[in-house]
Amino acid sequence: MPRSRATLPSPQFSAALEQGGTPTGPVRPGPGAHAALHPATTEVRDGFWHTRREVNARTSIPQGPGLLESAGNLHNLRLAAGAAQGEYQGAYPFVDTDVYKWLEAASWQLAQRGREEEGGAETGRLAADVERIVSLVADAQQPDGYLNTWFQIRRGGERYQDLRWGHELYCAGHLIQAAVAHHRATGRDELLDVARRFADHIDSVFGPSGSGRPIDGVDGHPEVETALVELYRETGERRYLDLAGYFLDRFGHGALGGEAYCQDRVPLRAATTVEGHAVRQLYLLAAATDLATETGDAELRSAAERLWHAMTATKTHLTGGLGAHHDEEDFGDPFELPNERAYCETCAAIASIQWSWRMALLTGEARYSDLIERTLYNGFLAGVSLDGERWLYVNPLQVRDGHTDTGGDQSARRTQWFRCACCPPNVMRLLAGLEHYLSSTDAQGKGLQIHQYVTGRYRGDLGGTPVTVAAETDYPWQGVVSLTVEETPGDRPWTLSARVPQWCHEYRVRCGDRTYDHTDAPVEDGWLRLERTWVTGDQVVLELGMAPRLTAADPRVDAVRGCVAIERGPLVYCLEQVDHPTGGLDDIVVDTTRPPAVRHRPDLLGGVTTVVAAGHRRQLPEGDWWPYRSAGAAPEAAPSTDEPIELTAIPYYAWANRQDGSMRVWLPTF
Amino acid sequence: MPRSRATLPSPQFSAALEQGGTPTGPVRPGPGAHAALHPATTEVRDGFWHTRREVNARTSIPQGPGLLESAGNLHNLRLAAGAAQGEYQGAYPFVDTDVYKWLEAASWQLAQRGREEEGGAETGRLAADVERIVSLVADAQQPDGYLNTWFQIRRGGERYQDLRWGHELYCAGHLIQAAVAHHRATGRDELLDVARRFADHIDSVFGPSGSGRPIDGVDGHPEVETALVELYRETGERRYLDLAGYFLDRFGHGALGGEAYCQDRVPLRAATTVEGHAVRQLYLLAAATDLATETGDAELRSAAERLWHAMTATKTHLTGGLGAHHDEEDFGDPFELPNERAYCETCAAIASIQWSWRMALLTGEARYSDLIERTLYNGFLAGVSLDGERWLYVNPLQVRDGHTDTGGDQSARRTQWFRCACCPPNVMRLLAGLEHYLSSTDAQGKGLQIHQYVTGRYRGDLGGTPVTVAAETDYPWQGVVSLTVEETPGDRPWTLSARVPQWCHEYRVRCGDRTYDHTDAPVEDGWLRLERTWVTGDQVVLELGMAPRLTAADPRVDAVRGCVAIERGPLVYCLEQVDHPTGGLDDIVVDTTRPPAVRHRPDLLGGVTTVVAAGHRRQLPEGDWWPYRSAGAAPEAAPSTDEPIELTAIPYYAWANRQDGSMRVWLPTF
């Protein structure tokens, strides 16, 4: 990995500074917004996320155009433009979004690497690919602004006749997000013009009855709403915000058949828990949070806070994964959190991060970044292979011994692409834009908040004055984070805030000649707040306790009764069969009376810290045809014939990178 | 319930005797078959199953024609016959099978009630409905024998172009089964002629390459195979048997894309476990057993035995329910047996009973009827409401507190009919033909075997001589079964065999002046064998121990670690929220140190024996947003603040007959 490249000054950050310090990320609350925090930009220069982003930049994103070509997505755009002959490719009305998400990813990547003239041949190729694909999109657009290749080609131009399943506005939403990214990242207007024409067209078609618009309805898959808010933020056109608000409140009143799947069973403002298709719910909640941020709508904010709590407290897997059901990709009931059949779609993890970041900006509360951290390191990152070439659509917490997997989108085997390829380009865009989710400044210009720890620089703007804090860390492998003030006004105090992760109960902080620990550090609601008149060179060293943890679930999570999971720092661990060559994982038992040990393994899976626990393998009776018996025999007592075994746990994100086999996060204690 | 009707001599049984004692059920091994047992017919006169069958006869079956009319199935037949105008109704290419399964149910019902001239107005109406619907089917058939309304109407007559999903042979299979039933039950040829024409057409189209038939392939949904064997049995036409064998061995070689879903991943002869779509697997296994029975194919028999063991030992829910996944209606992995998301389709329970009965006849082993009993009383019977008007498609083992159920086929609420209405008429045909699954005679004519206990008469034929054993029992509420020999040759010994259920470890047997218990009774492999020169009036009284049992699962069933289920006799019990008005069921804990008590409740759910256990309600902390915590605190220790509660368990089959609410079979012990 040629790390030296990343130590160059980031052209994107320079560009952002040229624009007056405004960062260029996917979420940018407007000037009058009711946001507690505004995103700052973080330069990720080395370490864990730098490595993941280099793979994204050098493998995943560059492979995109070829995959979009071979899957037919680009062909469909040419068909719609009248520039090609042949059959439509792809089985879904939303295949255009694969292109849009890739364009968004590539745009953030271009911003990071600098424009063509600055970034060398690789970046030049990427810029050329983007320009070429933006042209295909523009050419496919119809004169009145409509754009959806499925309906243009397969349905003879029929529009908006199947709002429940047609995904036309969903596609528009991803187009708009790509266009905003392209504009923010490159300063170019081509894609933004396409998006605005489509948005204007939608605004001329959809509206409440009495508005003069022909259709009073909404798309079955939320997404355009959050995109329209961002288009408002980028263009200043208030009617995009109003249209987003109209759509948001159109859900829950039966226009889509009243199904929870489409978020139509109950209005979001009245909902008491998250429900239905997880990604739909989460994109809708991102929009609700955006709207509350821009308009100050207290009812919407309250609903978003209530639903976030209901989700995390009762419907979130330990990995941050969301969606208990394969069937309808549904959230499931409270505490219904299966392991083998956990759906935990990679896109739901991404949507959860996107929503929680908006909540963090709206409220300023650390818990949202706690969930982002957990999801990033576990439920999200498991979605892409270490080499950046293969993907998981669903992210189960267990694969049983002898699992027969016939492949397909919902396989527990990594796949190069999917028939429904929503996840891979979604991962690409999040990784490419990750630096926008890591730090913030508060609305009053009083300080800089560090949400996630990386090696690099956090840069904020405090009322026109730049502040820069450099960071060095081997997080998540080690708990030490060294922060050094590099730029500061020097003549007035400001607050450096650093999030103390929710998983961390023991830590130390050294700031100048003061040292705190978890008993006396100035931490409120998860934020370590250090207010000083900082001078250049000031150092803060945070030491987070990284002892491995054995974690149990609320007893209402029936699926893991009598089990523990291994965690260390922000990482959830799992066992993989390949590390346990004497047998499978279905019959192992962990011994919780002996503390697990830590072994760093630079040779393994790109370098991981493993956790080693004591356990045994059950000797099970063979041969009877019925696996249920009298409860008399205490299952807790391990027969003396049981075979002792060393259990080697690896980070969950790294599973399924070696050979097929069983895996489990939750380990039986008897 | 006018029970007096049922004490009339059964016309069907009389008819069967007129045919030389051969019973008229759905499975009738041929004269040269390698069957250990041959089905005898049981007259069910009173008690548990009589009540269920009366509801089937008086409510479910009579409602069928109206439902098939309103759902459009009959309309589709008229469309195909050119006798109606309008749109095709129904979303699936297999809607014709709803009609066929109803015809089979009605045929068994007619056999039981006697023909029109014997059975009164109600039976006359049913006979007229059958005649009318048989005519609709006959009129819809094309001149060359082809019959499938979906392809005739919706696909412009296109045939066999989509074998993976088209269900054309699947539909033929259900037509053939209905026709065999109609012929056996009524002696009439109209429907059998239709079925033979279709079977002859199929035989002219499908065959191995080189056979001169144009298509070398097989339907993605097995069903025609077992039906063709029965058509061979009914007609003596060997080529139907050969065609069944050809189809069976066509699976597993990639003709259907190699998917486990379609039973195409591996040939059944080589398979090591059941996999893929549960109903498809089970219908295929029924055919394999039929073929092994007729041909003596030892490899097929061995495969069927191996797969039955793999299924029961590792993939069967306590209720006998099969299918762990909603996704693809799949069996799932070994020991992957979720509760909330158990699929356990009602049709899979039926298919399991059909297959196990064929295995019982082939092998003579009691274990197959053990599984039939468990499935009948639990996983199957839960599929129909007590009033016979509403149905469950899936049969979960848990519904959580606050479960949001938006209805639909896969709801945990009973529904009057389904968009995919495979289950209701399948229940009807099994209940209407149930008497054929209850007793047998052995191939050597040496005895009568009682597989399931009912009040009524078991009648067999021992080499031309009839034997009759009358039975009185309040099973499953009480364990006493009184058997009285009514007809016997008198001059030679024969063996009366009675199955000692697999769940039963304590029992007594009184036979004349001998008394046995479980330590000395002549029981081998589950069969109590009493060989005597019986004389009329001889009595055997069997007393099965009916103490409630607390049952645990193999520790590899992760979903129920630390839980027990309540069972009594053949019944699995569950808690329903309606019986626990002080709260829900998600926070209850059962106390296994205190033995549960039994309370018969004639007022409840048509009369059930409840089991009452001691337990408590957990006091759970409120408010935190993250439900995972350090495993340090022992979850086993119930806090002293926990509220004691009496847990009232009802038989699982009777759940969801009162109000919506939570339910659970497996009860946490901590």
Contacts between the chains, C-beta under 8 A, distances in Angstrom:
chain1	res1	chain2	res2	distance
A	258	B	406	7.7
A	259	B	406	6.1
A	260	B	404	6.5
A	260	B	406	5.3
A	261	B	406	7.8
A	265	B	404	7.6
A	265	B	406	6.4
A	273	B	402	7.9
A	273	B	404	7.9
A	275	B	404	5.7
A	308	B	625	7.8
A	309	B	625	5.3
A	312	B	625	4.6
A	312	B	626	6.1
A	312	B	627	8.0
A	313	B	624	6.8
A	313	B	625	5.1
A	313	B	626	7.0
A	313	B	627	5.7
A	314	B	627	6.7
A	316	B	627	7.7
A	318	B	628	5.6
A	324	B	341	7.5
A	325	B	326	6.9
A	325	B	341	6.7
A	326	B	325	6.9
A	326	B	326	6.1
A	326	B	327	3.7
A	327	B	326	3.7
A	327	B	327	6.2
A	327	B	341	7.7
A	327	B	410	6.6
A	332	B	340	7.5
A	333	B	340	6.8
A	333	B	400	4.1
A	333	B	401	8.0
A	333	B	402	6.7
A	333	B	403	5.1
A	333	B	404	7.1
A	334	B	400	6.6
A	334	B	401	7.5
A	334	B	402	6.3
A	334	B	586	7.7
A	335	B	400	6.7
A	335	B	586	6.4
A	335	B	627	7.4
A	336	B	340	5.1
A	336	B	341	7.6
A	336	B	400	5.8
A	338	B	338	5.5
A	338	B	340	7.6
A	338	B	341	6.0
A	338	B	559	7.6
A	339	B	558	6.7
A	340	B	332	7.4
A	340	B	333	6.7
A	340	B	336	5.0
A	340	B	338	7.7
A	341	B	324	7.5
A	341	B	325	6.6
A	341	B	327	7.7
A	341	B	336	7.6
A	341	B	338	6.1
A	341	B	341	5.7
A	367	B	625	6.1
A	370	B	626	8.0
A	398	B	558	7.4
A	400	B	333	4.0
A	400	B	334	6.5
A	400	B	335	6.7
A	400	B	336	5.7
A	401	B	333	7.9
A	401	B	334	7.4
A	402	B	273	7.8
A	402	B	333	6.7
A	402	B	334	6.2
A	403	B	333	5.1
A	404	B	260	6.4
A	404	B	265	7.6
A	404	B	273	7.9
A	404	B	275	5.6
A	404	B	333	7.1
A	406	B	258	7.7
A	406	B	259	6.0
A	406	B	260	5.2
A	406	B	261	7.7
A	406	B	265	6.3
A	410	B	327	6.6
A	502	B	626	6.5
A	549	B	630	6.5
A	550	B	630	7.2
A	550	B	631	4.2
A	550	B	632	7.8
A	551	B	628	5.1
A	551	B	629	6.9
A	551	B	630	6.6
A	551	B	631	5.9
A	552	B	628	7.0
A	552	B	629	6.2
A	552	B	630	7.3
A	552	B	631	4.0
A	552	B	633	7.8
A	552	B	635	6.5
A	553	B	627	6.1
A	553	B	628	5.3
A	554	B	620	7.2
A	554	B	627	3.9
A	554	B	628	7.3
A	554	B	629	7.8
A	555	B	587	7.8
A	555	B	618	6.4
A	555	B	620	7.5
A	555	B	635	5.7
A	555	B	668	6.8
A	555	B	670	7.5
A	556	B	586	5.0
A	556	B	587	6.6
A	556	B	620	7.3
A	556	B	627	7.7
A	557	B	627	6.7
A	558	B	339	6.7
A	558	B	398	7.3
A	558	B	559	7.1
A	558	B	560	8.0
A	558	B	563	7.6
A	558	B	666	7.6
A	558	B	668	7.1
A	559	B	338	7.6
A	559	B	558	7.1
A	559	B	559	6.1
A	560	B	558	8.0
A	561	B	561	5.3
A	561	B	562	4.2
A	561	B	563	6.9
A	561	B	635	7.9
A	561	B	668	6.2
A	561	B	670	7.6
A	562	B	561	4.3
A	562	B	562	4.2
A	562	B	670	7.9
A	563	B	558	7.6
A	563	B	561	6.9
A	564	B	631	4.5
A	565	B	628	7.6
A	586	B	334	7.6
A	586	B	335	6.4
A	586	B	556	4.9
A	587	B	555	7.8
A	587	B	556	6.5
A	592	B	631	6.2
A	618	B	555	6.3
A	620	B	554	7.2
A	620	B	555	7.5
A	620	B	556	7.3
A	624	B	313	6.9
A	625	B	308	7.8
A	625	B	309	5.3
A	625	B	312	4.6
A	625	B	313	5.1
A	625	B	367	6.1
A	626	B	312	6.2
A	626	B	313	7.1
A	626	B	370	8.0
A	626	B	502	6.5
A	627	B	313	5.7
A	627	B	314	6.7
A	627	B	316	7.7
A	627	B	335	7.4
A	627	B	553	6.1
A	627	B	554	3.8
A	627	B	556	7.7
A	627	B	557	6.7
A	628	B	318	5.6
A	628	B	551	5.1
A	628	B	552	7.0
A	628	B	553	5.3
A	628	B	554	7.3
A	628	B	565	7.6
A	629	B	551	6.9
A	629	B	552	6.3
A	629	B	554	7.8
A	630	B	549	6.5
A	630	B	550	7.2
A	630	B	551	6.6
A	630	B	552	7.3
A	631	B	550	4.2
A	631	B	551	6.0
A	631	B	552	4.0
A	631	B	564	4.5
A	631	B	592	6.2
A	631	B	669	8.0
A	632	B	550	7.8
A	633	B	552	7.8
A	635	B	552	6.4
A	635	B	555	5.7
A	635	B	561	7.9
A	666	B	558	7.6
A	668	B	555	6.8
A	668	B	558	7.1
A	668	B	561	6.2
A	669	B	631	8.0
A	670	B	555	7.4
A	670	B	561	7.6
A	670	B	562	7.9
